[in-house]
């Protein structure tokens, strides 16, 4: 089972954190720092698997990571997960991000955090792998984008109608129409009998 997914840059700044097991906020920060220390000190030519740190379960847990450009993608898993399977999952996650953001970079993770979490939730939910087929994931993301566009169209419709109403009121020249109103002669009102 996947316990946590961490993405941080070369300086240890977290760009995406998802814990599937409860840890208090201060413990999460310590886990991120310890994970960064463990992963960043490793050479590029060594294996991408290592035992979890003392904070996240020790020898029963594995840290599986990939380093792409300025970002580390780290999955903390228990011993029941396949290391190679998780490496493949990281690859699918990064390729999906790359297709959705057209050459994904660190800023995409910062400014589109909701979309990144949506993509991640298509792959992993509750610590369990849901989908590894990138075309299925992208199809779900395109469906979500279509729904968002429909909602924007619906929410924009009342604004557009209000804008049309304001412009038609301006075109009506109300002040001139009020001057042109013919009121009945009310001088005879005193001679009326009830």
LUMGU-836655 format. One line per 4 residues: their letters; for each residue x, y, z of N, C-alpha, C, O, CB. Coordinates in steps of 0.05 Angstrom, whole numbers. Glycine has a CB too. Example, Ala and Ser with C-alpha at 12.3 -4.5 7.8 and 13.67 -1.06 7.14 Angstrom:
! residues 2
as> 264/-114/156/246/-90/156/264/-66/156/285/-66/169/226/-89/181 | 257/-45/142/273/-21/143/258/1/157/268/23/161/282/-12/114
***
This chain:
! residues 194
xxxx> 17/-24/0/0/0/0/18/25/0/39/25/12/-19/0/24 | 9/45/-14/23/70/-15/16/87/10/-7/91/16/17/86/-41 | 36/95/24/32/111/49/33/141/44/19/156/57/53/103/70 | 50/149/25/53/178/20/65/182/-8/80/165/-18/70/192/41
xxxx> 58/204/-20/70/213/-45/80/241/-41/65/259/-33/49/211/-69 | 105/244/-46/118/270/-42/132/279/-67/146/263/-80/138/269/-18 | 128/304/-75/143/316/-97/156/341/-86/142/359/-76/124/321/-122 | 182/342/-88/196/367/-79/218/373/-99/227/357/-115/207/363/-51
xxxx> 227/398/-98/247/407/-116/275/401/-106/278/389/-84/244/437/-122 | 296/410/-120/323/404/-113/332/417/-86/352/410/-75/342/413/-134 | 316/437/-77/322/451/-52/305/441/-29/307/452/-7/318/481/-56 | 289/421/-33/273/409/-12/246/422/-8/233/416/12/288/410/13
xxxx> 238/441/-25/212/454/-23/191/435/-33/192/427/-56/212/481/-38 | 171/428/-16/150/410/-26/132/423/-46/124/446/-43/133/400/-2 | 127/409/-68/109/419/-89/83/403/-90/63/412/-101/123/417/-116 | 83/379/-79/59/363/-77/64/343/-55/84/329/-54/53/348/-105
xxxx> 45/342/-36/46/322/-15/19/310/-12/-2/323/-11/56/335/12 | 19/284/-10/-6/269/-6/0/246/13/15/227/6/-18/258/-34 | -11/247/37/-7/226/57/-33/209/58/-55/220/60/0/238/85 | -30/183/56/-53/165/57/-55/152/85/-72/134/89/-50/143/36
xxxx> -40/162/103/-41/153/131/-39/178/147/-24/197/140/-18/132/138 | -53/180/169/-54/205/185/-27/209/199/-17/192/213/-76/205/205 | -16/233/195/7/243/211/0/272/218/-10/287/202/34/241/194 | 7/280/243/3/308/249/21/326/231/40/316/220/11/314/279
xxxx> 13/351/229/27/369/210/57/371/216/73/370/197/15/397/213 | 65/373/241/94/375/247/109/349/239/132/350/230/98/381/277 | 95/326/242/107/300/234/110/299/204/130/289/194/90/277/245 | 90/309/189/91/310/160/115/326/151/129/318/133/65/321/148
xxxx> 119/349/164/142/366/156/168/352/162/187/354/146/141/393/172 | 170/337/184/194/322/190/199/300/170/221/295/162/193/311/218 | 177/287/162/179/265/142/189/277/115/207/265/102/152/251/138 | 179/299/107/188/312/82/218/319/84/233/314/65/171/337/76
xxxx> 226/331/106/254/338/109/272/314/109/293/313/96/258/354/135 | 264/293/124/281/269/126/282/255/99/303/245/91/269/250/147 | 259/254/85/259/241/58/277/256/39/291/244/24/230/240/47 | 275/283/40/292/299/22/322/293/28/338/290/10/286/328/25
xxxx> 329/292/54/357/287/62/366/259/51/388/257/42/360/288/92 | 349/239/54/356/212/45/359/211/15/378/199/4/335/192/54 | 341/223/0/340/220/-29/360/239/-43/373/231/-62/312/226/-40 | 363/263/-33/380/283/-47/410/276/-45/425/285/-62/375/311/-36
xxxx> 418/261/-25/446/255/-21/455/232/-39/479/226/-40/451/248/8 | 437/218/-51/444/195/-67/454/203/-95/446/223/-107/419/176/-70 | 473/187/-105/484/191/-131/463/184/-152/444/170/-147/510/175/-136 | 467/195/-176/449/190/-198/451/161/-208/432/151/-220/455/209/-221
xxxx> 473/148/-204/477/121/-215/471/99/-196/479/76/-200/506/118/-224 | 457/105/-174/450/84/-155/420/77/-158/405/91/-172/455/93/-126 | 413/55/-145/385/45/-146/365/66/-135/372/82/-118/383/19/-130 | 341/66/-146/320/85/-138/303/75/-115/282/87/-110/303/92/-161
xxxx> 312/55/-101/297/44/-78/314/48/-53/339/44/-54/289/14/-82 | 302/55/-31/317/55/-5/297/51/17/273/56/14/333/81/-2 | 307/43/40/290/38/63/279/65/73/293/86/72/305/24/86 | 254/64/83/242/88/94/257/99/117/272/84/131/213/83/101
xxxx> 254/124/122/268/136/145/257/127/171/237/112/172/267/166/143 | 269/136/193/260/127/219/232/138/226/218/126/242/280/137/240 | 224/160/213/198/171/219/175/157/205/152/157/215/198/200/212 | 180/145/183/159/134/167/158/104/166/149/92/147/160/145/139
xxxx> 167/91/187/163/62/189/188/45/188/187/21/191/145/54/169 | 211/57/182/236/42/182/238/22/160/232/28/137/239/28/208 | 247/-2/167/254/-22/147/230/-35/133/233/-47/112/271/-44/160 | 206/-33/144/183/-44/131/173/-27/108/158/-35/91/160/-48/151
xxxx> 182/-2/107/174/17/86/197/22/67/221/22/75/164/43/98 | 190/27/42/210/33/21/203/61/10/180/69/7/210/12/-1 | 224/75/3/222/100/-12/230/94/-40/253/85/-45/239/123/1 | 213/98/-59/218/94/-87/216/121/-101/195/134/-98/198/72/-100
xxxx> 236/129/-115/236/156/-125/248/157/-154/261/139/-163/252/174/-107 | 242/179/-167/254/186/-193/260/215/-192/245/231/-180/234/179/-217 | 282/223/-204/290/251/-205/288/260/-234/302/250/-252/319/254/-194 | 270/279/-239/267/290/-266/273/320/-264/259/335/-249/238/285/-277
xxxx> 292/329/-279/300/358/-280/303/369/-252/323/362/-238/279/374/-296 | 285/386/-243/288/398/-216/270/386/-195/268/396/-173/282/428/-218 | 256/364/-202/236/352/-184/243/323/-176/251/308/-193/209/354/-196 | 239/317/-151/240/290/-141/211/280/-137/195/293/-124/256/287/-115
xxxx> 204/257/-149/178/244/-144/184/220/-126/197/201/-135/164/236/-172 | 173/221/-102/179/200/-82/153/187/-73/134/201/-65/194/212/-58 | 152/161/-75/129/145/-65/139/129/-41/158/114/-43/117/127/-87 | 126/132/-18/132/116/5/112/93/6/88/98/7/131/133/32
xxxx> 122/68/5/104/45/4/112/25/25/135/25/35/105/32/-25 | 94/6/31/101/-15/49/112/-39/33/115/-37/8/76/-25/66 | 119/-60/47/133/-82/33/115/-98/14/126/-115/-1/144/-101/54 | 89/-93/15/72/-108/-3/72/-98/-32/62/-112/-50/43/-108/8
xxxx> 83/-74/-36/83/-62/-63/108/-71/-79/129/-75/-67/82/-31/-62 | 106/-73/-104/128/-79/-122/143/-54/-128/132/-34/-137/118/-93/-148 | 170/-54/-123/186/-31/-128/186/-23/-158/183/0/-164/215/-36/-119 | 188/-43/-175/187/-37/-204/160/-27/-213/158/-10/-231/195/-62/-220
xxxx> 139/-38/-201/112/-28/-208/108/1/-200/96/16/-214/91/-46/-193 | 119/8/-177/117/36/-168/134/54/-185/126/77/-191/125/39/-138 | 158/45/-194/174/61/-212/159/66/-238/159/88/-249/201/47/-218 | 145/46/-248/128/49/-272/105/68/-267/98/84/-284/117/21/-281
xxxx> 93/67/-243/72/85/-236/81/114/-235/67/132/-244/60/77/-208 | 105/118/-225/117/145/-225/121/155/-253/115/178/-260/144/146/-210 | 130/137/-271/134/144/-299/107/152/-312/105/172/-327/147/121/-314 | 86/136/-306/60/142/-317/50/169/-307/39/185/-322/39/120/-310
xxxx> 54/175/-281/45/200/-269/59/223/-283/47/243/-290/51/200/-239 | 86/221/-286/101/243/-298/93/247/-327/90/270/-337/131/238/-296 | 90/225/-342/82/228/-370/54/239/-373/49/255/-392/83/200/-384 | 36/232/-355/9/244/-356/10/274/-350/-3/289/-364/-9/229/-336
xxxx> 26/281/-330/29/310/-324/41/324/-349/33/346/-355/48/314/-300 | 60/311/-362/73/323/-385/53/327/-408/54/348/-421/96/305/-394 | 35/308/-412/16/311/-433/-5/332/-426/-14/347/-444/2/284/-438 | -13/333/-401/-34/353/-393/-23/381/-392/-38/400/-398/-45/345/-366
xxxx> 2/385/-385/13/412/-383/32/419/-405/44/441/-405/26/415/-357 | 36/401/-425/54/406/-447/82/414/-436/87/438/-433/44/427/-466 | 98/395/-430/125/398/-418/122/409/-390/128/433/-384/142/417/-436 | 113/392/-372/108/400/-345/133/411/-332/156/401/-337/97/376/-329
xxxx> 130/430/-315/152/441/-300/142/447/-271/119/443/-265/163/468/-313 | 160/455/-255/154/460/-227/132/480/-223/115/477/-205/180/470/-212 | 131/501/-239/110/521/-237/82/510/-243/63/519/-231/116/544/-256 | 80/490/-260/54/478/-265/44/465/-240/20/466/-234/57/457/-288
xxxx> 61/452/-225/53/440/-200/44/460/-179/27/455/-162/75/422/-188 | 56/484/-180/50/505/-161/23/518/-168/6/521/-151/72/526/-160 | 20/526/-194/-3/542/-202/-27/526/-210/-49/537/-212/5/559/-225 | -24/500/-214/-47/483/-221/-49/460/-202/-53/437/-210/-44/472/-250
xxxx> -47/465/-176/-47/444/-156/-73/428/-156/-72/404/-151/-43/457/-128 | -95/441/-162/-121/426/-163/-121/405/-186/-130/383/-182/-144/445/-166 | -111/413/-209/-110/395/-231/-90/372/-226/-95/349/-234/-103/410/-257 | -67/379/-214/-47/358/-207/-59/338/-188/-54/314/-191/-22/371/-195
xxxx> -74/347/-168/-86/329/-149/-107/312/-163/-111/288/-157/-99/344/-125 | -122/324/-182/-142/308/-197/-128/286/-213/-138/263/-213/-158/327/-215 | -106/292/-225/-91/272/-241/-81/250/-222/-83/226/-228/-67/285/-256 | -70/258/-199/-60/239/-180/-82/221/-170/-78/197/-166/-46/253/-156
xxxx> -106/232/-165/-129/217/-156/-139/197/-177/-152/177/-170/-151/235/-147 | -133/202/-202/-140/183/-223/-122/159/-222/-130/137/-230/-139/196/-250 | -97/163/-212/-78/141/-210/-80/126/-183/-81/101/-183/-50/151/-213 | -81/141/-161/-80/129/-134/-102/142/-118/-106/166/-118/-53/134/-121
xxxx> -117/125/-103/-138/135/-85/-136/118/-59/-137/94/-60/-166/134/-98 | -134/132/-37/-132/118/-11/-108/100/-8/-109/81/7/-157/102/-8 | -87/105/-23/-63/89/-21/-63/65/-40/-44/49/-39/-59/80/7 | -84/61/-55/-86/39/-74/-85/49/-102/-96/69/-109/-113/23/-69
xxxx> -70/34/-119/-68/41/-147/-94/35/-161/-104/13/-160/-44/26/-160 | -105/56/-175/-130/52/-189/-126/47/-219/-139/29/-230/-147/77/-185 | -109/63/-231/-107/62/-260/-78/66/-268/-64/84/-257/-125/82/-274 | -68/51/-287/-41/55/-297/-40/60/-327/-19/65/-338/-23/31/-290
xxxx> -63/58/-340/-65/62/-369/-67/92/-374/-87/105/-367/-89/47/-381 | -46/104/-385/-45/132/-389/-67/143/-407/-78/164/-402/-18/140/-401 | -75/128/-427/-97/137/-445/-123/139/-430/-139/157/-436/-99/119/-470 | -128/120/-412/-153/122/-396/-152/146/-377/-173/160/-374/-156/96/-379
xxxx> -129/151/-365/-127/174/-347/-131/200/-362/-146/217/-353/-99/174/-334 | -119/202/-386/-122/227/-402/-151/230/-411/-161/252/-412/-103/226/-426 | -164/208/-418/-192/209/-426/-209/220/-403/-227/237/-407/-203/181/-434 | -204/211/-378/-219/222/-355/-213/252/-350/-231/267/-342/-212/206/-330
xxxx> -188/260/-355/-181/288/-351/-194/305/-372/-204/327/-366/-150/291/-352 | -196/295/-397/-209/310/-418/-239/312/-412/-251/333/-418/-205/297/-445 | -251/291/-401/-279/293/-393/-283/314/-372/-302/329/-373/-289/265/-383 | -265/314/-352/-267/334/-331/-264/363/-342/-278/381/-334/-245/329/-310
xxxx> -245/366/-361/-242/393/-374/-267/401/-389/-275/424/-388/-218/392/-393 | -280/382/-402/-305/388/-417/-327/396/-397/-342/416/-402/-314/363/-433 | -329/382/-375/-349/389/-354/-344/417/-343/-362/433/-340/-349/369/-331 | -318/423/-338/-311/450/-328/-319/471/-348/-329/492/-340/-281/452/-322
xxxx> -314/467/-374/-322/486/-394/-352/490/-395/-361/512/-399/-311/478/-422 | -367/468/-392/-396/470/-392/-405/486/-368/-423/503/-371/-409/442/-391 | -393/482/-345/-401/497/-321/-394/527/-324/-409/544/-315/-387/486/-297 | -371/532/-337/-364/560/-342/-384/573/-360/-392/596/-356/-335/563/-353
xxxx> -393/558/-381/-413/569/-399/-440/574/-385/-453/594/-390/-418/549/-422 | -447/556/-367/-472/560/-352/-470/584/-333/-488/600/-331/-480/535/-336 | -448/586/-319/-445/608/-300/-441/634/-314/-447/655/-303/-421/602/-281 | -430/633/-339/-426/658/-354/-452/667/-366/-455/691/-372/-405/654/-376
xxxx> -472/649/-371/-497/656/-383/-512/678/-368/-521/697/-380/-514/632/-387 | -516/676/-342/-530/697/-327/-515/724/-329/-528/745/-331/-534/690/-298 | -489/723/-329/-474/748/-331/-477/760/-359/-480/785/-361/-444/743/-326 | -478/744/-379/-482/754/-406/-510/765/-410/-513/786/-423/-477/731/-427
xxxx> -530/752/-398/-557/762/-399/-560/789/-385/-573/807/-394/-577/742/-387 | -547/791/-362/-548/817/-347/-534/839/-363/-543/861/-363/-534/813/-320 | -512/832/-376/-498/851/-393/-515/861/-416/-516/884/-422/-472/839/-403 | -529/842/-429/-548/849/-451/-570/867/-440/-578/886/-454/-559/824/-464
xxxx> -581/861/-417/-603/877/-405/-593/905/-400/-608/924/-405/-614/864/-380 | -569/908/-389/-559/935/-383/-555/951/-408/-562/974/-410/-532/933/-367 | -543/938/-429/-539/952/-454/-565/959/-467/-567/981/-480/-522/935/-473 | -586/943/-466/-611/950/-478/-625/973/-462/-638/989/-475/-630/925/-478
xxxx> -621/973/-436/-632/996/-421/-618/1022/-428/-630/1043/-430/-628/991/-391 | -592/1021/-433/-577/1045/-441/-587/1054/-469/-589/1078/-474/-547/1039/-442 | -593/1035/-486/-602/1042/-513/-630/1053/-513/-638/1066/-533/-600/1018/-531 | -645/1048/-493/-674/1057/-492/-676/1087/-488/-698/1098/-494/-689/1042/-471
xxxx> -656/1100/-478/-657/1128/-472/-681/1135/-454/-700/1149/-462/-659/1145/-499 | -681/1124/-430/-703/1126/-412/-710/1155/-404/-733/1162/-401/-697/1111/-387 | -690/1172/-402/-696/1200/-394/-714/1214/-414/-732/1229/-407/-670/1215/-390 | -708/1209/-440/-725/1221/-461/-753/1209/-461/-773/1224/-465/-712/1218/-488
xxxx> -755/1183/-456/-781/1170/-456/-798/1180/-432/-822/1183/-435/-778/1140/-454 | -785/1185/-410/-800/1196/-387/-811/1224/-393/-833/1230/-384/-783/1196/-362 | -796/1240/-407/-805/1267/-414/-828/1265/-434/-846/1283/-434/-782/1284/-426 | -828/1245/-451/-849/1243/-472/-875/1230/-462/-894/1229/-477/-838/1226/-494
xxxx> -876/1221/-437/-901/1209/-427/-923/1230/-425/-918/1251/-413/-896/1195/-400 | -946/1225/-436/-969/1243/-434/-987/1235/-411/-998/1213/-411/-985/1243/-461 | -988/1252/-391/-1005/1246/-368/-1033/1257/-373/-1035/1277/-387/-993/1259/-342 | -1054/1245/-363/-1081/1255/-367/-1085/1282/-352/-1071/1288/-332/-1102/1234/-357
xxxx> -1103/1297/-362/-1110/1323/-349/-1125/1318/-324/-1147/1308/-324/-1126/1341/-369 | -1113/1325/-302/-1124/1319/-275/-1139/1344/-264/-1147/1343/-241/-1102/1310/-256 | -1142/1365/-279/-1156/1389/-269/-1185/1384/-265/-1198/1398/-249/-1152/1412/-288 | -1197/1365/-278/-1226/1359/-276/-1232/1341/-253/-1255/1333/-249/-1237/1347/-302
xxxx> -1214/1334/-238/-1218/1314/-217/-1236/1324/-195/-1250/1308/-182/-1191/1305/-205 | -1237/1350/-191/-1254/1361/-171/-1284/1360/-178/-1301/1360/-160/-1247/1390/-165 | -1291/1358/-204/-1319/1358/-212/-1330/1329/-214/-1354/1326/-220/-1321/1371/-239 | -1315/1309/-208/-1324/1282/-208/-1342/1277/-184/-1336/1286/-162/-1300/1262/-209
xx> -1363/1261/-187/-1381/1255/-165/-1378/1225/-160/-1377/1209/-178/-1410/1263/-172 | -1378/1219/-135/-1376/1191/-127/-1401/1181/-115/-1403/1157/-108/-1354/1187/-107
***
